[in-house]
Amino acid sequence: MRKNKNCLKRLHAIPATMNILLRFVFLSLCCLPELGFAQNLGNGFYDYGVACPKSSDRGIVATTGAGSRNVVLAWLFDHRGGYALLSIDAATGATQQFSLPFAPGDAPYASILSSKNRLYGYFNNHFAEFDPVKNAFTFSQKGFDLTAMSFTEDDNGRIWAATYPNCGLVAYAPDTKELVNYGFLNKESWMQYPRAIASDTKGWIYVAVGPTETQIIAFNPQTKETRKLLNGAQRQKGWPSLYRALDGKVYATASTEAGKSIRLFDGVADFTDQDFKVVNEKPCIAGSQTLFYKKFPDGSAIKSLDLENRELVITNTTGEKKLKFTYTSEGSLVMGVDVTARGRLIGGATFPMRYFIFDPAANKFEDYGAYGQFNTSVAFKNYVYFGSYPQGALVRYNADQDISKGANPVVLAADKQNVHRPHRVLALEQLNKVLLTGTPEYGYTGGGMLIYSNKDKTAKTLTDSSLIPDQSTMSMTALDPVMVLSGTTTAPGTGGLKKAKEATLYLFNAEKLKVTWSGAVLAGTQTYDDLCKVGKVVYGIADSKLFFVFDPSSRAIIYKETIPDDFGPVVTVQSPRVFVRNPSGNALYLICKKGILKVNESSFKLEKVAQSPVAIEAGGAYYNNKIYFISGSHLCSYQLN
């Protein structure tokens, strides 16, 4: 809990005995926002608490612990990233939570339970070993790359990990507790995802990399020789796969989307039309962040593990048993906040993917399961439209209706390929259309625009070739009922290849679905983070640090100013809600990471409003003379004068 420095100010004049009692009561109440008490952070700032007080798992395994008792191990993830390992007794539901031997952050993207019953993870630039029998982390060391994307165990019991984003390779010897760095195996101009790794009986290690151009790499630990096994047309966009078979060989495909099967042995690739699929795979309890190994050695199994409801279900020959368990969490990461026509705050949270509704009058949260990660939103009349990752979906919430699974919110349309990671949604009243934009699927460059017609209940997508080639639309604002000013980002889809040299502003006719003008008005800019029309001009943010004013009639920048260092940069989440305007439209505020600024209507100069006592990570909505924002997993506000 964050400390409330002001909650005892009125107690100084109370007699000593009563003072002690009331201090205890007041302090207890002020530290419990879930009971309806916002914490006064001072200087006009308030903290309403955690919006979604839940964590998600990043890999689950069934195994045995001390005394051969069945235990469930799960990596825990909240707004801080990976922060702990949870151990649950499968007979009683009793839990032990083990803090990481390094700082929380990043996330487990792969893990392995070895043949010696050790669990391994490598994330936040640290490699770690956990022994469930000793109930302790028994090894930890700073790594040589950010995070492991895949693990395997060779025939000698060594643990191998392939790492992101530079395709590094490390090996750990459990007996000597030595972590060896073999360096980077493959150089690319894009971030590499080595999502599969395996070894053959000759000791060669094979790593499969994607998604921009697939590659399979063979590495000999004895000679340090590296071989790249795919060339030319064999390198495809997508995700290659491989696995170790009982015959001692490794079998692969160049891409999960298409390609011949490949037999790998002694560092050589044998391409064949034969479909190996998965035949006689050598057992290995390893996988991505979705790893869920359910079987205990005694034949019982995990049926389900629900961190959101804190319930574990175990099955055996006599039936199933439901167990309640506990764990601590600082809550899931909140992507942003909006306000409904009914005066409720609403926003999406991720890991787990949920959304919340906050009643300011009662200081009360409710949270619900979401259709993906609600990246971006816009409130329009009695609706709130969300853009959801990874489905690239347009989701509509009706503030006039009760929450109903499948009916409210409702998924209107989706385009995973072109708006895989949504960045902006815009509602156009006269055309009765909603526009959704974002970056494309993993490994691709150039995002599109999904156009949904509320009248016809139909959706259409324009690809980047019809908008700005090799770029994605990051920001939009309506200039009139038909014309939209949009700003792009040169960033590709996750893991993709950046191709454009600078970002662009463009005018889009939403009736004719056509770009009518485009220009790189700020040389060298990579992202137009946010745009907001005010009067006859448009306010904008470039590269999170430059405020500018654009005149659509002359198509020129008429003012620009760098965000002051003691406030900036502006918030930089996947859909930055930088600009917040009061309903009368006579004041426009900027949400920065360290505080709040205001635009002077006459001079356009930025004026300092207040520095925040907490880090601001996402914006931004106005309601009842307050500016609401997000700090990690917390909903906070600033009281305007």
DAVEN-V637717 format. One record per residue. N is the residue number from 1. RES is the residue in one letter. PSI is psi in whole degrees, -180 to 180 (none if undefined). D_LAST is the distance of its C-alpha to the last C-alpha in Angstrom with 1 decimal. Layout:
N & RES & PSI & D_LAST
N & RES & PSI & D_LAST
This chain:
1 & M & 144 & 26.8
2 & R & 141 & 23.9
3 & K & 140 & 23.7
4 & N & 111 & 21.0
5 & K & -10 & 20.8
6 & N & -5 & 18.8
7 & C & -10 & 20.8
8 & L & 4 & 23.5
9 & K & -33 & 21.6
10 & R & 5 & 22.5
11 & L & -5 & 26.2
12 & H & -29 & 27.4
13 & A & 3 & 28.9
14 & I & 141 & 30.8
15 & P & 151 & 34.6
16 & A & -49 & 35.8
17 & T & -48 & 37.6
18 & M & -33 & 34.9
19 & N & -44 & 32.3
20 & I & -46 & 34.1
21 & L & -47 & 34.2
22 & L & -33 & 30.6
23 & R & -42 & 29.5
24 & F & -45 & 31.5
25 & V & -49 & 30.2
26 & F & -43 & 26.5
27 & L & -40 & 26.9
28 & S & -45 & 28.9
29 & L & -40 & 26.4
30 & C & -20 & 23.4
31 & C & 12 & 25.5
32 & L & 77 & 26.4
33 & P & -23 & 23.6
34 & E & -15 & 26.5
35 & L & 7 & 26.7
36 & G & 21 & 23.3
37 & F & 114 & 21.2
38 & A & 142 & 18.3
39 & Q & 127 & 18.5
40 & N & 113 & 15.7
41 & L & -4 & 16.0
42 & G & 159 & 13.8
43 & N & 26 & 11.0
44 & G & 4 & 8.7
45 & F & 144 & 11.7
46 & Y & 149 & 14.1
47 & D & 122 & 17.7
48 & Y & -1 & 19.5
49 & G & -171 & 22.9
50 & V & 128 & 25.6
51 & A & -44 & 25.7
52 & C & 95 & 29.6
53 & P & 58 & 31.3
54 & K & 156 & 34.5
55 & S & 168 & 36.6
56 & S & 163 & 39.3
57 & D & 156 & 42.7
58 & R & 46 & 44.1
59 & G & 128 & 47.8
60 & I & 136 & 49.8
61 & V & 145 & 53.3
62 & A & 132 & 55.8
63 & T & -165 & 58.0
64 & T & 147 & 59.5
65 & G & -150 & 58.2
66 & A & 139 & 59.8
67 & G & 19 & 62.8
68 & S & 24 & 63.0
69 & R & 143 & 60.2
70 & N & 130 & 58.5
71 & V & 153 & 55.0
72 & V & 128 & 52.3
73 & L & 134 & 50.4
74 & A & 129 & 47.1
75 & W & 134 & 44.7
76 & L & 142 & 41.1
77 & F & 128 & 38.2
78 & D & -156 & 34.4
79 & H & -19 & 31.3
80 & R & -16 & 32.8
81 & G & -158 & 36.0
82 & G & 130 & 39.3
83 & Y & -14 & 38.9
84 & A & 168 & 41.9
85 & L & 130 & 45.2
86 & L & 132 & 45.8
87 & S & 125 & 49.3
88 & I & 127 & 50.1
89 & D & 119 & 53.4
90 & A & -10 & 55.0
91 & A & -34 & 56.8
92 & T & -21 & 54.2
93 & G & 0 & 50.7
94 & A & 140 & 50.1
95 & T & 152 & 47.8
96 & Q & 134 & 47.4
97 & Q & 123 & 44.6
98 & F & 119 & 45.4
99 & S & 149 & 42.8
100 & L & 151 & 43.6
101 & P & 16 & 45.5
102 & F & 173 & 43.0
103 & A & 144 & 39.2
104 & P & 154 & 37.7
105 & G & 169 & 37.0
106 & D & -147 & 38.6
107 & A & 147 & 40.7
108 & P & 124 & 44.4
109 & Y & -2 & 45.9
110 & A & 157 & 49.4
111 & S & 167 & 51.3
112 & I & 140 & 54.9
113 & L & 115 & 56.8
114 & S & 172 & 60.0
115 & S & -18 & 63.6
116 & K & 14 & 63.2
117 & N & 50 & 60.3
118 & R & 140 & 57.5
119 & L & 134 & 54.1
120 & Y & 142 & 52.8
121 & G & 157 & 49.5
122 & Y & 103 & 48.3
123 & F & 167 & 44.7
124 & N & 37 & 42.0
125 & N & 30 & 44.9
126 & H & 139 & 46.7
127 & F & 138 & 50.0
128 & A & 147 & 50.4
129 & E & 132 & 53.3
130 & F & 132 & 52.9
131 & D & 110 & 55.9
132 & P & -20 & 55.5
133 & V & -43 & 58.6
134 & K & -11 & 57.3
135 & N & 53 & 53.8
136 & A & 153 & 52.4
137 & F & 124 & 51.4
138 & T & -4 & 54.6
139 & F & 141 & 53.8
140 & S & 138 & 50.8
141 & Q & 145 & 50.7
142 & K & 136 & 48.5
143 & G & -166 & 49.6
144 & F & 0 & 50.4
145 & D & 179 & 48.1
146 & L & -55 & 44.9
147 & T & 151 & 46.1
148 & A & 137 & 49.3
149 & M & -12 & 49.7
150 & S & 152 & 53.1
151 & F & 152 & 55.5
152 & T & 168 & 59.3
153 & E & 129 & 62.0
154 & D & -179 & 65.3
155 & D & -15 & 68.8
156 & N & 6 & 68.6
157 & G & 5 & 65.4
158 & R & 144 & 63.1
159 & I & 126 & 59.6
160 & W & 142 & 58.5
161 & A & 136 & 55.0
162 & A & 135 & 54.1
163 & T & 155 & 50.7
164 & Y & 145 & 47.8
165 & P & 10 & 46.9
166 & N & 12 & 50.0
167 & C & 55 & 52.8
168 & G & 163 & 53.7
169 & L & 128 & 56.3
170 & V & 155 & 56.6
171 & A & 142 & 59.1
172 & Y & 130 & 59.0
173 & A & 108 & 62.2
174 & P & -33 & 61.6
175 & D & -41 & 64.7
176 & T & -8 & 63.9
177 & K & 51 & 60.1
178 & E & 128 & 60.0
179 & L & 120 & 57.5
180 & V & 132 & 59.0
181 & N & 121 & 57.2
182 & Y & 8 & 59.3
183 & G & -168 & 56.8
184 & F & 128 & 55.6
185 & L & -24 & 58.1
186 & N & 132 & 56.8
187 & K & 129 & 54.8
188 & E & 166 & 52.7
189 & S & 4 & 49.9
190 & W & 163 & 47.8
191 & M & 129 & 46.6
192 & Q & 137 & 49.5
193 & Y & 94 & 49.5
194 & P & 82 & 52.8
195 & R & -3 & 52.7
196 & A & 144 & 56.3
197 & I & 144 & 58.7
198 & A & 164 & 62.2
199 & S & 152 & 65.4
200 & D & 179 & 69.1
201 & T & -13 & 72.1
202 & K & -6 & 72.8
203 & G & -2 & 69.6
204 & W & 143 & 67.8
205 & I & 135 & 64.1
206 & Y & 133 & 62.7
207 & V & 132 & 59.1
208 & A & 127 & 57.7
209 & V & 143 & 54.8
210 & G & -170 & 52.6
211 & P & -10 & 51.0
212 & T & -48 & 51.1
213 & E & 120 & 54.8
214 & T & 151 & 56.6
215 & Q & 142 & 58.8
216 & I & 126 & 61.0
217 & I & 134 & 61.8
218 & A & 135 & 64.7
219 & F & 132 & 64.7
220 & N & 109 & 67.6
221 & P & -26 & 66.5
222 & Q & -46 & 69.9
223 & T & -11 & 70.3
224 & K & 16 & 66.5
225 & E & 137 & 67.6
226 & T & 132 & 64.9
227 & R & 131 & 65.9
228 & K & 119 & 63.8
229 & L & -11 & 65.6
230 & L & 138 & 64.0
231 & N & 150 & 64.7
232 & G & -124 & 64.0
233 & A & -15 & 63.8
234 & Q & -23 & 63.8
235 & R & 114 & 60.2
236 & Q & 169 & 58.1
237 & K & 132 & 54.4
238 & G & -151 & 53.5
239 & W & 112 & 54.2
240 & P & 160 & 57.7
241 & S & 157 & 59.0
242 & L & 158 & 61.6
243 & Y & 156 & 63.1
244 & R & 132 & 66.0
245 & A & 166 & 69.0
246 & L & -19 & 71.7
247 & D & 3 & 74.2
248 & G & -5 & 72.3
249 & K & 168 & 71.0
250 & V & 136 & 67.5
251 & Y & 141 & 66.9
252 & A & 167 & 64.2
253 & T & 149 & 63.0
254 & A & -25 & 61.5
255 & S & 146 & 58.7
256 & T & -17 & 57.8
257 & E & -37 & 57.6
258 & A & 166 & 61.2
259 & G & 157 & 64.0
260 & K & 161 & 67.2
261 & S & 154 & 67.7
262 & I & 131 & 68.3
263 & R & 127 & 70.4
264 & L & 126 & 69.4
265 & F & 135 & 71.9
266 & D & 36 & 72.8
267 & G & 8 & 70.2
268 & V & 140 & 71.7
269 & A & 126 & 70.2
270 & D & 107 & 72.6
271 & F & 135 & 71.3
272 & T & 157 & 72.8
273 & D & -8 & 72.4
274 & Q & 137 & 72.8
275 & D & 102 & 69.9
276 & F & -33 & 69.5
277 & K & -135 & 66.3
278 & V & 99 & 65.9
279 & V & 125 & 69.4
280 & N & 48 & 70.2
281 & E & 137 & 67.0
282 & K & 129 & 67.1
283 & P & 135 & 64.8
284 & C & 119 & 61.6
285 & I & 82 & 58.5
286 & A & 158 & 56.0
287 & G & -173 & 53.4
288 & S & -164 & 49.9
289 & Q & -12 & 46.6
290 & T & 7 & 48.0
291 & L & 128 & 51.0
292 & F & 89 & 52.1
293 & Y & 119 & 55.4
294 & K & -18 & 56.4
295 & K & 128 & 59.9
296 & F & 157 & 60.8
297 & P & -28 & 64.3
298 & D & 4 & 65.6
299 & G & -17 & 65.1
300 & S & 171 & 62.0
301 & A & 160 & 58.8
302 & I & 124 & 55.1
303 & K & -43 & 54.5
304 & S & 152 & 50.7
305 & L & 115 & 47.9
306 & D & 100 & 44.5
307 & L & -29 & 41.7
308 & E & -41 & 39.1
309 & N & 2 & 41.0
310 & R & 54 & 42.7
311 & E & 132 & 46.2
312 & L & 134 & 49.4
313 & V & 123 & 52.5
314 & I & 136 & 55.9
315 & T & 148 & 59.2
316 & N & -169 & 62.8
317 & T & -20 & 66.2
318 & T & -4 & 65.5
319 & G & -147 & 62.2
320 & E & 156 & 58.6
321 & K & 131 & 56.3
322 & K & 131 & 52.5
323 & L & 136 & 50.7
324 & K & 144 & 47.1
325 & F & 169 & 45.7
326 & T & 158 & 42.5
327 & Y & 162 & 40.6
328 & T & 148 & 37.3
329 & S & 146 & 34.7
330 & E & 8 & 31.2
331 & G & 157 & 30.8
332 & S & 157 & 31.3
333 & L & 131 & 29.4
334 & V & 132 & 26.7
335 & M & -23 & 26.9
336 & G & 176 & 23.6
337 & V & 142 & 21.4
338 & D & 176 & 21.1
339 & V & 134 & 20.1
340 & T & 169 & 22.8
341 & A & -17 & 23.1
342 & R & 8 & 23.3
343 & G & 31 & 19.9
344 & R & 145 & 21.4
345 & L & 140 & 20.6
346 & I & 144 & 23.9
347 & G & 165 & 25.3
348 & G & 148 & 28.5
349 & A & 159 & 29.8
350 & T & 147 & 33.0
351 & F & 73 & 36.0
352 & P & 159 & 36.4
353 & M & 108 & 35.4
354 & R & 174 & 33.2
355 & Y & 156 & 30.1
356 & F & 156 & 27.6
357 & I & 129 & 25.7
358 & F & 129 & 22.8
359 & D & 107 & 21.8
360 & P & -31 & 18.2
361 & A & -39 & 19.3
362 & A & -4 & 22.2
363 & N & 49 & 21.0
364 & K & 134 & 24.3
365 & F & 147 & 25.9
366 & E & 142 & 29.0
367 & D & 151 & 30.8
368 & Y & 158 & 33.8
369 & G & 139 & 36.4
370 & A & 156 & 35.6
371 & Y & 82 & 37.9
372 & G & -163 & 37.5
373 & Q & 112 & 34.4
374 & F & 94 & 31.5
375 & N & -42 & 30.5
376 & T & 157 & 28.5
377 & S & 161 & 27.1
378 & V & 133 & 25.9
379 & A & 132 & 24.7
380 & F & 112 & 26.7
381 & K & -126 & 27.0
382 & N & 10 & 28.1
383 & Y & 159 & 29.1
384 & V & 124 & 27.9
385 & Y & 132 & 30.4
386 & F & 148 & 31.0
387 & G & 127 & 33.2
388 & S & 131 & 35.2
389 & Y & 145 & 37.1
390 & P & 8 & 40.1
391 & Q & -14 & 41.4
392 & G & 42 & 39.5
393 & A & 147 & 38.7
394 & L & 119 & 36.5
395 & V & 135 & 35.3
396 & R & 128 & 33.7
397 & Y & 132 & 31.8
398 & N & 113 & 31.7
399 & A & -16 & 28.8
400 & D & -8 & 31.1
401 & Q & 154 & 33.9
402 & D & 156 & 34.5
403 & I & 129 & 35.0
404 & S & 121 & 38.6
405 & K & 123 & 40.5
406 & G & -14 & 41.8
407 & A & -34 & 40.2
408 & N & 112 & 36.4
409 & P & 164 & 35.3
410 & V & 141 & 38.2
411 & V & 121 & 39.4
412 & L & -41 & 40.0
413 & A & 167 & 41.6
414 & A & 149 & 42.1
415 & D & 89 & 43.5
416 & K & -32 & 43.7
417 & Q & -46 & 45.6
418 & N & -24 & 43.3
419 & V & 44 & 39.8
420 & H & -45 & 40.5
421 & R & 93 & 37.2
422 & P & 140 & 34.6
423 & H & -23 & 31.8
424 & R & 143 & 30.4
425 & V & 139 & 30.6
426 & L & 129 & 30.0
427 & A & 132 & 30.7
428 & L & 110 & 32.3
429 & E & -51 & 32.4
430 & Q & -38 & 35.2
431 & L & -11 & 37.5
432 & N & 43 & 36.7
433 & K & 156 & 36.7
434 & V & 130 & 34.7
435 & L & 136 & 35.1
436 & L & 127 & 35.1
437 & T & 161 & 35.7
438 & G & -176 & 36.3
439 & T & 158 & 38.8
440 & P & -174 & 42.3
441 & E & 160 & 44.5
442 & Y & 132 & 45.3
443 & G & -7 & 47.5
444 & Y & 163 & 46.9
445 & T & 132 & 45.3
446 & G & 109 & 43.4
447 & G & 165 & 41.3
448 & G & -165 & 41.4
449 & M & 122 & 39.5
450 & L & 127 & 40.0
451 & I & 117 & 39.7
452 & Y & 130 & 39.7
453 & S & 114 & 40.6
454 & N & -29 & 39.3
455 & K & -49 & 41.9
456 & D & -11 & 44.9
457 & K & 39 & 43.6
458 & T & 158 & 44.9
459 & A & 147 & 43.7
460 & K & 145 & 44.8
461 & T & 133 & 44.2
462 & L & 129 & 44.3
463 & T & 174 & 45.3
464 & D & -28 & 44.2
465 & S & -24 & 47.4
466 & S & -8 & 46.1
467 & L & -99 & 42.7
468 & I & 108 & 42.6
469 & P & 139 & 45.5
470 & D & 17 & 44.9
471 & Q & 167 & 41.1
472 & S & 149 & 38.5
473 & T & 119 & 35.5
474 & M & -31 & 32.3
475 & S & 151 & 29.7
476 & M & 148 & 29.8
477 & T & 140 & 27.9
478 & A & 129 & 29.4
479 & L & -33 & 30.1
480 & D & -173 & 31.7
481 & P & -18 & 33.4
482 & V & -40 & 36.1
483 & M & 136 & 35.3
484 & V & 132 & 33.3
485 & L & 128 & 32.3
486 & S & 152 & 32.9
487 & G & 142 & 32.8
488 & T & 173 & 35.3
489 & T & 145 & 35.9
490 & T & -8 & 39.2
491 & A & 133 & 39.0
492 & P & -178 & 41.8
493 & G & 161 & 42.0
494 & T & 125 & 42.0
495 & G & 5 & 45.1
496 & G & 179 & 45.9
497 & L & 121 & 47.1
498 & K & 128 & 44.7
499 & K & -38 & 46.4
500 & A & 148 & 44.1
501 & K & -29 & 43.4
502 & E & 154 & 40.0
503 & A & 167 & 37.4
504 & T & 145 & 37.3
505 & L & 142 & 35.1
506 & Y & 151 & 37.0
507 & L & 132 & 36.9
508 & F & 124 & 38.1
509 & N & 107 & 39.5
510 & A & -11 & 38.7
511 & E & -45 & 41.3
512 & K & -6 & 44.1
513 & L & 55 & 42.9
514 & K & 139 & 43.5
515 & V & 126 & 42.0
516 & T & -16 & 42.3
517 & W & 149 & 41.1
518 & S & 151 & 40.2
519 & G & 142 & 39.5
520 & A & 80 & 38.6
521 & V & -20 & 36.2
522 & L & 101 & 35.0
523 & A & 134 & 38.2
524 & G & -8 & 38.5
525 & T & 138 & 35.3
526 & Q & -25 & 36.0
527 & T & 130 & 33.0
528 & Y & 98 & 30.5
529 & D & -40 & 27.9
530 & D & 150 & 25.6
531 & L & 146 & 25.5
532 & C & 119 & 23.1
533 & K & 130 & 24.2
534 & V & 112 & 21.8
535 & G & -126 & 23.8
536 & K & 1 & 27.2
537 & V & 172 & 26.4
538 & V & 128 & 25.7
539 & Y & 144 & 23.4
540 & G & 164 & 25.1
541 & I & 131 & 25.4
542 & A & 129 & 28.9
543 & D & 33 & 30.2
544 & S & 0 & 26.8
545 & K & -8 & 26.3
546 & L & 121 & 26.5
547 & F & 135 & 24.0
548 & F & 161 & 26.0
549 & V & 126 & 26.0
550 & F & 133 & 29.1
551 & D & 108 & 30.7
552 & P & -29 & 32.7
553 & S & -42 & 34.9
554 & S & -10 & 36.2
555 & R & 48 & 35.6
556 & A & 154 & 34.4
557 & I & 124 & 31.6
558 & I & -8 & 30.0
559 & Y & 145 & 27.4
560 & K & 149 & 27.0
561 & E & 137 & 25.2
562 & T & 136 & 25.5
563 & I & 129 & 22.6
564 & P & 142 & 22.1
565 & D & -32 & 24.1
566 & D & 0 & 21.4
567 & F & -39 & 19.3
568 & G & 178 & 22.0
569 & P & -179 & 23.9
570 & V & 170 & 22.0
571 & V & 143 & 22.7
572 & T & 38 & 26.4
573 & V & -174 & 27.5
574 & Q & -25 & 30.1
575 & S & 85 & 27.7
576 & P & 117 & 24.7
577 & R & 72 & 21.6
578 & V & -45 & 20.0
579 & F & 132 & 18.3
580 & V & 125 & 15.5
581 & R & 140 & 14.7
582 & N & 158 & 12.7
583 & P & -31 & 15.4
584 & S & -15 & 15.3
585 & G & 8 & 16.1
586 & N & 10 & 14.3
587 & A & 132 & 12.3
588 & L & 129 & 14.2
589 & Y & 153 & 13.3
590 & L & 130 & 16.0
591 & I & 114 & 16.6
592 & C & 167 & 18.7
593 & K & -25 & 20.7
594 & K & 1 & 18.9
595 & G & -164 & 15.3
596 & I & 134 & 13.1
597 & L & 165 & 13.7
598 & K & 144 & 12.8
599 & V & 128 & 15.7
600 & N & 121 & 16.1
601 & E & -32 & 17.8
602 & S & -47 & 20.3
603 & S & -14 & 21.5
604 & F & -1 & 20.7
605 & K & 148 & 19.8
606 & L & 131 & 17.6
607 & E & 138 & 14.5
608 & K & 127 & 13.4
609 & V & -58 & 9.9
610 & A & 142 & 11.0
611 & Q & 140 & 14.4
612 & S & 140 & 15.2
613 & P & -10 & 17.5
614 & V & 155 & 19.5
615 & A & 131 & 21.2
616 & I & 125 & 19.8
617 & E & -19 & 22.9
618 & A & 149 & 22.0
619 & G & -168 & 19.3
620 & G & 128 & 17.6
621 & A & 149 & 16.3
622 & Y & 134 & 13.3
623 & Y & 128 & 13.3
624 & N & 48 & 11.5
625 & N & 25 & 8.0
626 & K & 147 & 9.1
627 & I & 119 & 11.2
628 & Y & 144 & 14.5
629 & F & 177 & 17.0
630 & I & 135 & 20.3
631 & S & 98 & 21.6
632 & G & -112 & 25.3
633 & S & 2 & 26.1
634 & H & 142 & 22.7
635 & L & 128 & 19.9
636 & C & 172 & 16.5
637 & S & 163 & 12.8
638 & Y & 128 & 9.5
639 & Q & 115 & 6.5
640 & L & 152 & 3.8
641 & N & none & 0.0
